[in-house]
């Protein structure tokens, strides 16, 4: 079977990979899509989990009010399209947005969907409901939300404390599904009920997550698949081996380096590959409460001393981009413009000048070069940790030499 491997090169060299079955996006009905999943989620409730480990498999179980158009590669306000809503409009003050809802939607247990379900969901998220979420990682998203009112069975309004033009972008996130009023949060953790194209079948921790086709889905002719099976494989290398061996049809993303991509292509020449920039980073993280890193100027010197371009050239073979906190433009809508980024410490293109400033700072703080024969400054060690999802950063506890301050 011909498979499609889509690999996305991320900022600073993080790569992600995904593939699709026979005929890349061919609209053929039937079959089970086999996907490896890198984590065993705590629950099946997207509103109670902070990461994509739950959101990824559960997006097919639920619907949003609105969603980013999945056929548009860049998420923007203009790419938001209706989902459970058929349309929406703002009031004159831009503090209330009203959604007109679909009338032909049913939950997987056969109960009809209505505006009450929307209100119940956001009352739950804002803590106004008698039911409570065990954890609520995105409650802060809605701190500007005053209340949700039900105008009719098919109309609901979100009232904001102040104008928030990008509020609909929060609702379009994959982490913003609508929950049913009649199902408790406890049940949603174990056996979620949604309105989406797939029904939840079972979850075996550390083994699999299985979904089946919803024959009564409100989009005619959808879904094309009979089901989706996520096999939980925490190890990246094992996931890649499963893909090249044809045990899975699609491999998710994150942590696929360019060298590993080349290895996959050599073992699975039938795979169709492409690269693009996505969100990821290589970050210098220090404990700012531990000497000598409790000196702000010393941390500034560390930042100035870095030459970011070689990191990208080595780790991603030049296919990443230098960025700030967000995905850099043009791929990223929210990314810091290059002319602004270059005003930050260490981001100016003149690396020798940056490093000279770093040396000046270090000398001012009492540091200096070691002298031959060990008569110079002592050497301390700094522990550097990596994010748990980043397989290319040095493992937690690796030691790096750092010059100690004189005296």
ZIZI-V632446 format. One record per residue. N is the residue number from 1. SS is DSSP state (a for helix, b for strand, c for the rest). PSI is psi in radians with two decimals (* if undefined). Layout:
# ZIZI-V632446
n = (N;N)
ss = (SS;SS)
psi = (PSI;PSI)
This chain:
# ZIZI-V632446
n = (1;2;3;4;5;6;7;8;9;10;11;12;13;14;15;16;17;18;19;20;21;22;23;24;25;26;27;28;29;30;31;32;33;34;35;36;37;38;39;40;41;42;43;44;45;46;47;48;49;50;51;52;53;54;55;56;57;58;59;60;61;62;63;64;65;66;67;68;69;70;71;72;73;74;75;76;77;78;79;80;81;82;83;84;85;86;87;88;89;90;91;92;93;94;95;96;97;98;99;100;101;102;103;104;105;106;107;108;109;110;111;112;113;114;115;116;117;118;119;120;121;122;123;124;125;126;127;128;129;130;131;132;133;134;135;136;137;138;139;140;141;142;143;144;145;146;147;148;149;150;151;152;153;154;155;156;157;158;159;160;161;162;163;164;165;166;167;168;169;170;171;172;173;174;175;176;177;178;179;180;181;182;183;184;185;186;187;188;189;190;191;192;193;194;195;196;197;198;199;200;201;202;203;204;205;206;207;208;209;210;211;212;213;214;215;216;217;218;219;220;221;222;223;224;225;226;227;228;229;230;231;232;233;234;235;236;237;238;239;240;241;242;243;244;245;246;247;248;249;250;251;252;253;254;255;256;257;258;259;260;261;262;263;264;265;266;267;268;269;270;271;272;273;274;275;276;277;278;279;280;281;282;283;284;285;286;287;288;289;290;291;292;293;294;295;296;297;298;299;300;301;302;303;304;305;306;307;308;309;310;311;312;313;314;315;316;317;318;319;320;321;322;323;324;325;326;327;328;329;330;331;332;333;334;335;336;337;338;339;340;341;342;343;344;345;346;347;348;349;350;351;352;353;354;355;356;357;358;359;360;361;362;363;364;365;366;367;368;369;370;371;372;373;374;375;376;377;378;379;380;381;382;383;384;385;386;387;388;389;390;391;392;393;394;395;396;397;398;399;400;401;402;403;404;405;406;407)
ss = (c;c;c;b;b;b;b;b;b;b;a;a;a;c;b;b;b;b;b;b;c;c;c;c;c;c;c;c;c;c;c;b;b;b;b;b;b;c;c;c;c;c;c;c;c;a;a;a;c;c;c;a;a;a;a;a;a;a;c;c;c;c;c;c;c;b;b;b;c;c;c;c;c;c;c;c;a;a;a;b;b;b;c;c;b;b;b;b;b;b;c;c;c;c;c;b;b;b;b;b;b;c;c;c;c;b;c;c;c;c;c;b;c;c;a;a;a;a;a;a;a;a;a;a;a;c;c;c;c;c;c;c;c;c;c;c;c;c;a;a;a;a;c;c;b;b;b;b;b;b;b;b;c;c;b;b;b;b;b;b;c;c;c;c;c;c;a;a;a;a;a;c;c;c;c;c;c;c;c;c;c;c;c;c;a;a;a;a;a;a;c;c;c;c;c;c;c;b;b;b;b;b;b;b;c;c;c;b;b;b;b;b;b;c;c;c;c;c;c;c;c;c;c;c;c;c;b;b;b;b;b;b;c;c;c;a;a;a;a;a;a;a;a;a;c;c;c;c;c;b;b;c;c;c;c;c;c;a;a;a;a;a;a;a;a;a;a;c;c;c;c;b;c;c;c;c;b;b;c;c;c;c;c;c;c;c;c;c;c;c;c;c;c;c;c;a;a;a;a;a;a;a;a;a;a;c;c;a;a;a;a;a;a;a;a;c;c;c;c;c;c;c;c;c;c;c;c;c;c;c;c;c;c;c;c;c;c;a;a;a;a;c;c;c;c;c;c;c;c;c;a;a;a;a;a;a;a;a;a;a;a;a;a;a;c;c;c;c;c;c;c;a;a;a;c;c;c;c;b;b;b;b;b;b;c;c;c;c;c;c;c;c;c;c;c;c;c;b;b;b;b;b;b;c;c;c;c)
psi = (2.28;2.24;2.83;2.09;1.99;2.09;2.24;2.08;2.26;2.95;2.35;0.03;0.05;2.36;2.56;2.66;2.51;2.68;2.83;2.79;-3.06;2.20;0.61;-1.36;0.51;2.42;1.32;2.41;2.59;2.87;2.79;2.17;2.15;2.11;2.30;2.51;2.33;-0.01;2.73;1.77;2.70;-0.56;3.10;0.24;1.83;-0.58;-0.19;0.10;2.48;-0.27;3.08;-0.14;-0.58;-0.71;-0.69;-0.99;-0.45;-0.20;-0.56;-0.26;-0.50;3.00;2.71;3.01;-0.84;2.85;2.68;2.33;2.06;-0.12;-0.05;2.15;-0.29;2.22;2.10;2.99;-0.61;-0.24;0.10;2.27;2.81;2.65;-1.60;-0.40;2.61;-0.25;2.92;2.78;2.62;2.65;3.09;-0.59;-0.12;0.58;0.08;2.26;2.21;2.31;2.26;2.28;2.73;2.58;-0.03;0.47;2.39;2.60;2.86;-0.36;0.12;-0.20;2.53;2.52;2.47;3.11;-0.47;-0.60;-0.64;-0.82;-0.77;-0.72;-0.85;-0.36;-0.65;-0.77;-0.53;0.05;0.26;-0.15;2.70;-0.52;2.59;2.47;2.52;-0.78;2.70;1.28;-0.33;0.39;-0.65;-0.37;-0.56;0.48;-0.33;-0.03;2.01;-0.92;2.89;2.23;2.51;1.98;-0.59;-3.13;-0.44;0.38;2.38;2.57;2.32;2.13;2.16;2.66;-0.56;2.83;2.40;1.46;-0.51;0.32;-0.66;-0.40;-0.57;-0.72;-0.40;-0.13;2.65;-0.21;0.36;0.87;2.78;2.29;2.73;2.48;-0.63;0.07;2.26;2.70;-0.61;-0.75;-0.63;-0.47;-0.56;-0.71;1.41;2.50;2.14;-2.92;0.11;-3.13;-0.31;2.54;2.49;2.32;-0.99;2.74;2.08;1.84;2.38;0.13;-1.19;2.85;2.23;2.30;2.63;2.77;2.38;1.82;-0.27;0.41;2.49;-0.22;1.97;2.34;-0.05;2.71;2.91;-0.56;2.68;-0.38;3.03;2.36;2.07;1.99;2.18;1.96;1.64;-0.57;2.19;-0.79;-0.70;-0.67;-0.73;-0.69;-0.67;-0.65;-0.86;-0.47;-0.06;0.29;-0.39;2.74;-0.25;2.39;2.21;2.83;-2.69;2.02;0.04;1.91;2.87;-0.78;-0.70;-0.64;-0.75;-0.66;-0.71;-0.77;-0.60;-0.57;-0.40;1.24;-0.30;-0.21;2.44;2.13;2.58;2.69;2.56;2.92;2.39;-3.14;2.24;2.93;2.75;2.07;2.35;1.98;2.16;2.75;1.79;-0.08;-0.17;2.24;2.53;0.15;0.02;-0.03;1.97;-0.68;-0.57;-0.71;-0.62;-0.71;-0.69;-0.76;-0.72;-0.52;-0.29;2.40;1.79;-0.53;-0.79;-0.57;-0.80;-0.76;-0.63;-0.91;-0.61;0.23;0.74;0.15;0.16;-3.10;2.62;2.22;3.04;-2.25;-0.66;3.01;2.18;2.66;2.73;-0.22;-0.66;2.30;-0.65;-0.05;2.65;2.25;2.50;-0.67;-0.48;-0.71;-0.67;-0.16;-0.17;2.64;2.19;-0.13;-0.14;2.49;-0.27;1.52;-0.80;-0.69;-0.73;-0.77;-0.57;-0.67;-0.66;-0.74;-0.72;-0.74;-0.79;-0.71;-0.65;-0.51;-0.02;0.28;2.80;3.02;2.57;2.54;2.76;2.54;0.11;0.32;0.09;-2.52;2.64;2.90;2.18;3.05;2.50;2.30;2.29;2.22;2.87;2.72;2.51;-0.41;0.05;1.71;-0.14;-0.21;2.61;2.55;2.68;2.32;-0.13;2.53;2.41;2.36;2.44;2.29;2.27;2.70;2.48;2.47;*)
